[in-house]
Amino acid sequence: MTAIRTSALTIGAVGLLAATPGLAATGLAGTWVAKSPSGKVVLKLRGSGKSYRGTYAARGKTSRVTVRLSTADGAGQVTLTFTASNRSTLCGLLGHRLMCVADTGTLAFGRV
């Protein structure tokens, strides 16, 4: 599976997000798709406000995830957590793209 990794590189590579006061208002519910060198990655989220649940599917495997929106030092943050392993990573919402760092590089999820 294209694993998302937690590291200081996540913050640098994604650039976190620009301060986005409307981050929670944007909403993350729906289906997000990214292309990686190993194939398509699909993130399906449901929820509203600052808390979401869903699935992350890549290379034929599906994992359950939770997503939390927060603000740190005035910048919006998206924390993606794989529930089975309790592994988390920071992602960034840049425009209409959700950017997350994976083993194969940065995944740019677009809503479908």
N, C-alpha and C positions, 0 to 999 in steps of 0.2 A: 504494500500500500504506500502511496505517496504520503509519508509521515510529515506532519508539521512539527518542527522542532522549536524548543524554547531556548532562547539565548539572547545575549546582548545584541547580536546581529539583527535580531528581529526588529528592534527599535530603530537601529540605523538604516536597515534596508527598506523598511516600510516608511520610515520618516515619521512614524506615528501618524497622527492626523493633524491637519491644520485645525486650529481651535474652531470647533463646530458647535455653536450653541444649539443648532437644530438637529443634532445627532439623534437624539431619542425620537424627535418628531419625524425623521426620515423613515424610520422603521426598517427592520431587517427581515420581516416575515416574507416568505416566498422561496423560490428556487433560485440558487446561484450556481453558475457553471464556470469552471476554469479549465484551460487546456494546459497540460504539463507534458514533458517529453515522454512520460509513461502512459499517457492517455487522458481521458476526460475525468474531471473531479466534479462531483455534484454535492452541493451543500443545500439541504432543505431545512428551513427554519419556520417555526410557528411561535407565536407569542406577540407581545407588544411592550411598549415602554422600554425598560432597561433589562428585561429578562426574556430569553428565548431558549427553546429546546428544538432538537431536530436530529438529522442524520448527515453523515459525511461519507460519501461513497467514492472509492477509487480502486481501480484494478480488481474489480469484482468483489471487494469487501466493503461492508457497511459498518460504520461505528456510530454510536449515539454520542451527541455532543450537547453542551449547553453554551450559551453565549450571553455575556453580560456587557452592558454599556456602562461606562463610568467616565469620570473626568479626573485627570491628574495634572496638577500644575496648570490648569486652564486649557489643556488639550484633551480632546475626546479620545477614549480608548475603547477597543473592542477586545474582550478576552474570550478566546475560544478554548473550551475545555473538553477533552475526551473523557467521558464519564467512567469507562471501564478502567482506564489507567490513571485517571486523575491528572493527566498531563495537560498543561495549559500553554498557550502562546498568545502574544499580543498581535492583533491585526489592525489595519488602518482602513478607515472608510474615506476614500479620496474621490470626491465627486460621486459618481454612481458606480464605483468599483470598490470591492472589498479586497484589500491586499493582505496576503498572509505569506509567511516564509515557509517553504517546504524543503525537503532534502534536495530536490531538483532545482531549487531557485524560488523566486517569488511567484506565487499564484495570484493572478488578477481575476477575481470572480466578478462576473457581470450578471445582473438579474435577468432571468428569462421569463 
